[in-house]
């Protein structure tokens, strides 16, 4: 007498399928996080280009770039006579002139951009920390090595006119 055939999966087959789904989910999440980092890096590059434009407009109005403080903030808000530090994310305006309705701010809350003016050479540098260390726009030192951020989490990216 033949025994009735059972339909369904064995425990081993189910475990193999669950393991494969787990591996695929891990790979997808790793790629998704990397894509988010590249997206934030693209936003940082765009922010610095916009800030460069605003700084050039300020230069055209005042004949020089604004000063900076030790925290890397721009000293050019409220008035030309007694300027104060501009906060990243707030409006950058002097009197009735609005240079940026929202002074660009790093997409991550624990990071910020840094501005440095060089009045001797009449120039400036704006720096951000990119998450993708293999980005072709990362700053390099004299030997061609990539300059890492202070926290070591990524590479330094700078704009100089």
N, C-alpha and C positions, 0 to 999 in steps of 0.2 A: 504494500500500500504506500502510495506516495504521500509525502507530507505536504501540507499546503505551503506555497511560497509566500514569504513575507515581503511586503513592499516597504521601502524606506531606506534610510542611510544607517550605516554602522557608526559607532562612536568614533572610530578612527577617522572616517571620512569627514565627519562633522568637525573634529578638531583640526584637520588639515585645512578645511575651508575657513574656519575662524582664524587660524594663523595667517593664511594668505591675505585675508581681509585686513588684519592688523598691520601687516607689513605694507600693504598698499596705502592704508590710511596714514601711516607714518611718513611714507614718501610724499604723499600729497600735501600733508601739513608742512613738511620741511620746505617744499617748493613754494607753498603759499606764503610762508613767513619770509622767504627770500624775496619774493615778488613784492611784498609789502615794504620791505627795506629799500628795494630799488625804486619803488614809487615815492617814498619819502625823500630819497636822494635826488630824484628828478625835481621834486618840489623845492628842495633846498637850493639847487642850482638856479631854478627859475626865480626864487626869492632874492638871491644875491644879484642876479642880473637886474631885477626891478629896483633893488636898493642902489645899485650902481647908477642907474638912470636918475633916481631921485637925488643922489649925491652930486651928480653933474648939474642938475637943475639948481641946486643950492649954490654950487660953485659959480654958475653963471650969474646968480643974483648977488652974491657976496664977494666974489673974487678970491675965494679960498674954500677949502673943505673944513667942515666943523671939527672941533677938538674932540677928544675922547677921554673917558675916565679910566681908572685902573680896572674896572669891571668890563671894559670893552663896549660901553654904551656911547652913543652919539650925544655930544653936549651941544644941542641946538634946538631946544624946544622952548616955547612960550614967547621969548623976545630976542631980538638981535643984541640988545644992550646987556641984558643979564640972562644969558641962556642957561637952561638946566638940562640934566640928563633926560633923554627920551627913553621911555620904557618900551621894550620889545612887545609888540602886540597892541600898543596904543597909537593914537593919531600923532603924526609928526607934522606939527605946524608951528610957524613962527609968525606971530601977529595974525594977519588975515590970509597969509600964504600957506596952503596945505601942500606939503611935499608928498606925503603918503597918508591916505585916510586910515590905514592900519600899517604901522611899521612892522615889517615882516618878522615872524617869530618861528623858531624851530618847531617842526611838527611833534617832536617828543618833548614832554614837559620837563625832563631832567637835563636837557641840553639847551644851549643858546648860541646865537651867532656872536661874533666878536668883531668890533670895528677898531681900527687903529689909524690915526692920521699922522702923516709925516709932513709937517709944515716946511721943513728945510728943503725937501725935494718937491713940494706941492703935489703930493699924492696921498693915497690911502690904501688900506688893505682891509677886506672883509673876509672873515674866515668862518667856515662851518665844518662840522665833522660828518663825513659820509659813512654810512653803515657798511657799504660794500667795499672792502679793501682792494678788490681787483678792478675797481673803476679806473678807466683810462685817464680820467681828469684829476686823480689824486696828485697832490703836491709831492715833488721829489726833492731830495737834498742834492748836494753837489756831486755825490757819487752815484746818483740815480736810484737810491733806495727810497721807498715810499715813506713819507712822514706820517707817523701815527698820531692819533689824537691823544690828549693828556690822559684820558681814561683808558686808552689802549683799545677802545671798542671799535675803532674804524680808522679811516685815513683822513688827513686834513685836506680841505679844498678851499682855495683862496681866489679872490678876484682882486686884481690890481689894474688901475686904468693904464 
